[in-house]
Amino acid sequence: MDRIEFEEIVKAQDDLIHALDFDVWIGMEPTFTRRFAETPEWLSEALGPDKLKDAYALLNEVYKRQPGGVVLRTLGRQYANEDLPRWNIGYYQARNNQFSWDGPLDPSLIKKSKDAAFNISVDIEAFWHALNNALNRIGWQSTAFIVNGSLRFRILFRCDGAVAIADVGTKPQLARSSVHGQQIPLTGLTDELSANEDFLLCLGARNSESHHDEGPSAVIELPELPDVPTFIQLLQCIEQAAKEAHLESLVIQGFPPPVDADVAWTTITPDPAVIEINQAPADNSVNFYRYCELFYSAAQTLGLFPYRLHYNGVVSDSGGGGQFTLGGPEPLISPFFLYPHLLPRLVRYLNAHPVLSYWFAPPSIGSSSQSPRTDESVFESFLELSLALEQLEKIENPSPEFIWRSLSPFLVDPSGNPHRSELNIEKLWNPYLPGRGCLGLVEFRAFRMSRSPQCATAISVLLRSIAAMLRRQDKAAALLNHGLALHDKYALPFYLQRDFREIFKDLQDAGLPLHDAIKAVLLEEPVRFIGKASFHACSVELHHALEFWPLVGDVASQENGGSRLIDASTTRIQIILSMEHGKAAQLGDWEIYRWLSHTIAPGTRRTSAN
């Protein structure tokens, strides 16, 4: 099926959802790896010598395909055992041509000879004065001043007409150091000046000796800004000032930018064994497909892959997962707040259909995995979750924070970690996660990295359709205790596919039937097939089944590591025996033998933990 035909099928499903007056946006976190590399950064570690160069090369490929955006270098995640935040490279674009960046490029996008790079002059003072004048011309009160240390040229401005008082004695934060050279506080990254509507710009230059791969460049560090219109106005002032100062390149760094439905903000960041892309959310699955096409093709050009091959030939995912998120165009109009019954129904529906937990999951599944189900934790907690769901639906208009507080204690892994849960709601309305906790988002973590844009898009169609269905109908009235069947019956692809067909029927009955092509992509799992043989009017078919590998050691002791140890000493096989119609077969003397291949040895296997 070609791209145009597939896009038409996806659009037809988008139209069905749109006709129900249901607005749900979808995002993804694709992860890519160097499948033939065996260095730590591509096997288990988040950081390494080549990842940053590969990330800039990936950004360059994206820029060539979609010019007009601006590169922003912000802060990535920081874990307990890391001294500084990880790097984070963002690409900020208008969705509907509201603006286009025409200023100097980030130096990573400029290809220069080694000798030419040393001959570039950077007149940072001219840029500083030009920017101060540009801000005043648009009516923002600004004051230019100098401090000691790096990024010494500074501008304080206000947008409300009040005078910007640049008195370091009364405002010591005016002399603050770069946010890129210090740890993120436990309370999160905050801008004390911006909270009082004082916005600080820090300007400087970096030389080619410390950044030999890029050459000298002007640098501007941005404050935390309140909204997209203000941010775009500032970008326009920076663009104009940079042209007046004849800057050839410019590094824009600092606090992350504000976002809304008018802009697409995509970031590239490191994670254990992979480069992770936090893909901008899309308002429908057609636009989601176009984003996927962009990033998959850019990665492929650089030899970055969404999958790996194990030594025994088994195809696995990239090692970093490929989670999906559902939300709305803005946090407060997230569908999970407009329709408070939606999230409780979704929790129960995932509980009722293990295929959504296991079919697309990475190799490590179960209670010690990166995405344990609600019924794979402490049993008492599962019982209390049932009560919490029941009580939540009795509240007529619960606030976003009430919804989050009602369910957050239960959507966690066995150690209590809310990040590692099949449904991660730490970014739904979490007041304890500054800057990114109140976004109205629900993350689906039980998804390995999809091997193609078509597969990722088929999943997006499925998730959006399920959400649209549950908004109108409650398909699972109560939580189910699957008991031993959860890790026995549903370890077999046969029963998972049967469960899938029940979901397809639910969608059909709800007026949201999936196209056969979408269902085929969802059901297609070529890596599970081992082989088949026919003899004596019988056919035997072998498939890899699922195995619930336990964690080696306790969860708490491995929480802060970049990876965790699991026991991978067993494997499970599904055997399907079928007989030709009308031909009797004597099966009385048949036996099934267990064997251990010499290529599979008992031991442990490392998996990404972040």
N, C-alpha and C positions, 0 to 999 in steps of 0.2 A: 504494500500500500504506500503510495507516494505521500509527500507532505501535505499537499493541497487537499487530497481526499480525506486524510486523517483529520486535518483541521476542520473540514466541513462536518465530520461526524461529531467532533468535540463541540463545535458551535451549536449543533442541534441540541445537545444536552444542556449547554449554557442557556439556550433559549427557554427550555423547559423550566429551569430553575428561576430564570428571570420572570417568567410568566406567573410564578407563585409569589412575586413581590418579596423575594428573599435575597438579601445582599450579604454575601459571605466572601471574603477575600482569602486567598491561599498563598502561602509561602513555602519555601523549601530551603534546606541546608545541604546542598550537594557537596560531596567530598571527593577529591581526586588524589591519586597516588602515583608514584613511579613504580610500576609493577615489577620491574626487573632489578630495582635497587635493593640493597641489603644493608644500607647504612642505618644507624639508629633513628635518624629523623624520618625515615620512610618505613620503619618497622614498629617503633614504640614511642619515640620521643616527639615532643611537640616542636621543639626548636632545633635548628641545625644550620650548617653553613650554606646550603643551597636553596632552602625553601623561600627565603626572602627574594632572591633573584628570580626564582620561578614565579613567585606571586606577582612581581612587577612585570614579568614577561606575559603572564596571563592577563593582567590589567591592560597591557599594551595591545593585546589581541582584541580585547573587548572594546577598547577605545577606537581601534581601526574600523571595527564593525559598526559602532555606535558613537561617533564623535559628538561633541557639543556639551558633554558633561564636565564636571570639575573634579579633580582628584583631591581627596582630603585624607590626611594621615592622622588617625585618631588612636585611642587606646583600646587594646584588646582585653581579654580576660586576664586575671592574675590569680593563681592558685597559691595555697599556703606555703608551698615549698619553692616558690619563685620570687626572686628578688625584685623584679620589675614587671610591669604589665607586658603582655605579648604585643607584638606589632599588629597593626590593623590598618589596612589600606581600603579606603572607600571611594566609590564613584557615585556622584550626586548628579541626577539628571531630572529635567522637567518631563512630566508624562505627556503634556499637551502643548509643547513648544512655548511655555510661558517665559522661558529664558534660555539662553545658550551662552556658555562660557567662551569668551574670545580673548581672554588674557593669556599671559605666558603659561606654558605647559609645565607640569611637574617634571623635574629633570629625568625621572625614570622613563618618560615617554619620548625623550629627545635622544636621537642617535648621533653621536659625535665621535670624531677620531680622538685618540688619546692626547695628541698634541694640541688640538683645537680646544679641548676642555680647559686647559690651563691659561688660555688667553682671554677668557671671558671675564669682563669686569662687572662688578656689582656695586652700583651706587645706592647703598641702602639709605643714606641720608636724603637723597633726592626722592626716593620712594616714600620715606617717612613724611616729609613735608607735603608731597603731592597728595598723600592719603588724608592727612589732616585737613587740607584745603577742600578735598572732595567731600568729606563728611560735613563740613560746615556749609558747603554749597547747597546740600539737600535739607538743611535746617536742623541737623543734629549738632548739638553743642559738644565740641571736642577740644581737648587740650593735649599738646605734645610735650613730652618731658623725657629725661634720660635718667637711668638708674645704673648702678654698678652691676657687673656680671654679664652673663650671656643674654642675648635678646634685649639689649640695653635700651634700644629706641622704643619708646612706648607712647600710646595714645589712649586717653580715657575719653569715652563719649557717652552721651545720654540721648535718648530718642524722645523724651517727654518735654523738651524745651528748657529744662532746668540746666543750670551751669554745671559743667563737669569739673569738679574741684580735685586737682591732682596733687594732694598734699600727703606725701608718704608718711609724715609724722602722725597724722590722724587716721590714715588708711594704710597700715603697713602691708596689706595685701597687694598694693600697687607695685611693690618690689618683689613679688613672688617669683620663684624660679619656675622653669618650664614643667608642665604636668608630665612630660615625657621622661623626666629624669628622676622620678620618685614613685614610691609605692602608692597604690590606690588605698585610701583609708578604709578601715573596716566598715565605716558608715557609708561608703560609696563615694564616687567622684562628684563633688559639688563645687559650685562657683559662688563664694560668699559675696563677691562684688556684684555679680549679675543678679543675685537675689534682691539687691537694693537698687537695681536698674542702673548700676555703674558698669559699663562694658569696657574691658581692658584688652587692647591689642598690643602684642609684643613682637617687635621686629628685630631682625638681625641678619647675619649672613653665615653661611657655612662654607668651608674651604674644600678644595679638592683633595688635600692630604687626608682628611678624616673620612671623606666620601669619594674615594678615587674612582669608583664605578659610575659616578654621576657628574662630578665636576662641581665648581662653585655655584652657589645659588642663593638668592634672597629667601628668607624664611619669615613667615608671619604666623603667629599663634593666635587662634581665635578663642573668644570667651564662649560661655554658654549663652545662647540667644533664645529669646522667648517664642518666636514663631517663624514660619517659613517666609512670609513677606519681608520681615525685618532682615532675615538672613540673606535673601536674594538682593535686597537693596545694598547690604554691606558688600556682597560679592561684586556688584556693579561698580561700587566705589573703588574697591581693590583693583578691579580690571582697568578702570580709567587711570588710576594712579600708577599702575605698573607700566602702562603704555607711555605715560608722560615721563617716567624715569627710564624708559628704554630697557626694561628688564627682559632678559631672554628666557629665564626660567624662574619658577617660584614654587617653593614648598609651602603648602597650606596645611597647618597641623593644629592640634589642640583639642578642645571639647567636641564631642559629636554634634552634628547639626540637628536642628528640628526637622521633623518630617510630617507630612500630611498626605492627603489623597492626590495632591498635585505633583508630588515629587517621588522619584524612585531612588532609594538609598541602598546600594549593594556594597557589602564589605568582603574582603578577602583576608583570612586570618589563619594562623597555624593551629593544628590540633595533633595529637599523637598519630604519627604515621601518615598524615594527610595534610593537604591544603583544603581549608573549608571556605565555602562561599555562602554568606548569608544573603540569599537571593531576595531582592525586593518583592514584597507580596503583590499578587496580581488580582484584579477585580473579577476575573473569570478564567476558565481553563484554557481558552484560546491564547490569551495573553501570557498565561503561565507557560504554555507550550513554547511560545516564542522566546521567552526568557531562557528556558531549558536549552533550546536549540542554540542560542547564543553562547551559553557557558560551556556546554558539552563540546561544541565545535571548536571554541577557543582552546579548551583544555587538550583536545585531541591534536591540534596543530603543534602543541608543545610536547607531545608524548606523555601527557598525564592521563591516567585511566580511571574509570569508575569501578574497576574490579582488579582482583589479583588471582594468580594461579598458585595453589599449594604445590609442594614437591610431588605429590602423588597425582597431580593433574586436576584436582577438584577446583572448580571455579568458585571463588568467594567474592565478597564485596570489597570495596576499597579499604575497609578497616576503620572508617570513621563514621559510618552511618549516613543516613539521608533523610532526616526527620522532616515532617510537614507541620505547618501551623495554620490554624483557622482563626480569623478575626474579622474586623470590620475596617472601613476606610478611616475611622478615627476611634480612639479607645472607648469613649463613652457611648458610641453607637455600634459597638460590637454586638453581633447577634446573640452572644451569651448574656448580654445585659438587656437587650430589647426583648428577648424571649427567655426569661429566667428559668423556665422549665427545660430548656434545650440541654444544658450541661448535665443535669441529673439523668435525663433520658439517654444522653450519649454514654454516660458512665455505665448504665444498665445494659445498653445495647452492645457495647464492647464486651461486657461480662458474658452476655448471652451467646456471643459469636467468637469463639477462640481463633477462628481463621484470621480475624483482623489483628490478633496478637502474635500469631506464629508464622503465617504464610510468607510475609515479607520481611520477617525478622532476621537479624544477623545470626551467625552460627550459635552463639552463646545465648540461650534463652532460659527462662525459669526465674526462680526467686532471686538468684544471685546475678541476674543479667543487668543490662543497662535500661531495661524497660519492663520490670515485673508488673504483672496484672494485680488488680486489687485483691484477688483471691489467692495470690501467691505470697502474701505477707502473713502476719499474725492473725489467727482465725478470729480472735476477739475483735480485732480492728475491723475485719470484714463485716462482722455482725453490727458493729456500731456505725459503719458506713451505711448500711441498709436503713438504719434509723435516721441518720443525718439526711439522707436523700428524701425519705418520707416527710420529715419535718420541714425541709427546705421548700418542698413543693406546696406546703400549706401557707407559706408567706406570700401575700398578694403582690407586693412590689419590693422585693429585697434589693438593697443597695449593692453595687459592685463589690464593696469590701465585705459585706455580709455573705455573699455567695462564695467569695474566696475563703473567708474564715471558716465557713461551714464545711468545706470539702478539703481544704489544704492539709489537715492532720492525717487524712486517710489516703491521699494520692501521693504516696511516698514509697521508697523501697524499704526492705526490712531494717535498715539502719536508721531510717527516718529522713533520708535524703530526698527532698522534693524534686530535685533535678532528674533523678533516675526513677522515673515512674512512667508507666505506659502512657498515661495522660499527665502531662506536666503543666500545672497551672501556676507556676511561680511568676509568670508574666501576665497573669490575668488581672489581678488588682492587689498586688502585694506591696504594702507601704514600707516594708523592710528591705526592699531592693531598689535603692535610689536610682532614678534615671531610666530604668527599664522594667520596673516591676508592675507598673500600672498601664499596660498596653492593650488589655482586653483580649489577649491571645491564649489559645490552648494549643499545646504542642503534642503531636503524635510521635512517640519515640520508637515504636516497635517496627521501624522500617530501616532495612539496610539501604545502602546506596543503590539506586536504580541503575541498571546497565545501559539505559537508553532514554532519550527525551520522551519517546512514546510511552515507555513503561511508567515513567514519573508522571506523565500527564494523565494516563489512565487511572493512576491512583488518585490524582487530584480530582478527577471526575467522580470517582467513587466516593471520596470523603465529602465533597460538596453536596452530592446527591443524598447521601445518608443524612447530613445535617439538615438539608431542606425537607426531607421526609419527616425527621423527628421533630422539626418545628411544628408540623401539623398533626402528627400522629405519634402516640406512644406505643412503640412496638415491643417493649419489654417492661412489663408491669412491676417486676421485682427482681432483685439479684438472685442468681442461681448458684447453688453450691454443686459444682461439677464433680467434686470428690476425686477419686482416683482416675476417673475418665479423663480429667484434664491433661495429665501427663502420661496417659496410656493411649486411649482412643484417639485423642487429638494430636498425638505424635505422628500419626500416619497421614500422608497426603490424601489418601482416599476419603477419609472423614472430613478433612479440612476442605476439600473441593465440594463435598456434599453440603457443608456448612455455607460455603460461598454461594451455592445455588439457592439456598434459602434466603440469603441477602438479596440476590437478584430478583427472587419472587416478591420479596417485600417491596422493593423499588418499583417493580412492575405494577403491583397492586396500588401503589401510592401515586401512580401516574408519572413515574420517573424511570421508565425502562431504559436499561443500558443497551447500547447498540452491540450487536454480536461481535463486532471488531474490538470494542472495548473489553467485553467479557473474555475474548480470546487472549488478549494481552495480559489481563489479570490472572488468568488460569495457566498461562504458559510458564512452565518452570523447567526448562531443558536441563538445568544442572542437576535436577533430582533423579533423572533417568539413568539407570546403570546398563540395562540390557535385557533382552528377552530371547527365549528359545521355544521351539514347538516340537513336540514328539508325542506319539501315541494318542493322537487326537486331543492333546492338551497344549496349552500355552502357559508359560511361566514368565512373568515380568517382574523385574527387580527395580526398586526405587530407593534412593536414600530417604530415610525417615528422619524425624527430629530426635535430638537427644538433649536432655535437660542436665547439662554438665554442672556439677556443684562447684562452689568456690572452695579453693584450698586455703584453709584458715578462716578467720572471722572477718566480717565485712569492715568493722571499724578500723582494724589495723591496716587496711589497704585503701582507705578513703582518700588519703592525700597523695597517693602515687599516680604516675602517668598511666599505669596499666595494673591489671589484677590477674592473679593466677587462678586458673580453673582446671579441674580434672577432666581431661579429654581422653581418658583411657578406654572408653567404650563408644560404640557406634550402633545405630539401629537401622535395620533394613526392612522395607516393606516388600512382601512377596504376594503377588496376585496370581492365582491359579484359575484359569478359565478353560472350559471344555467346548469342543466344537458341537454345535447344535445337532442333535440326532445321533450322535456317536457316543456309545457308552465307553467309559474308561474304568479299568480296574485300579483303584487307588489304595487298596488294602495294604499293599506291601510298600507304599511310598513312605519315605522318612525325610525330615528336614535336618540337615547337619549344620552345626555351628562351626565356623572356622575363623581363624585370625590370620589375615594376610601379613606377609613379612614386611610389607611397606607401611603397616600401621603398628606402631609400638606404644605400649603404655607410657604415660607421662603427663606432662602438663603443657598447656598452651597459653600464650599471652594474648590478651585482647585489650583493645583501647578502652580506657575508663573515663574519658572526658567527652 
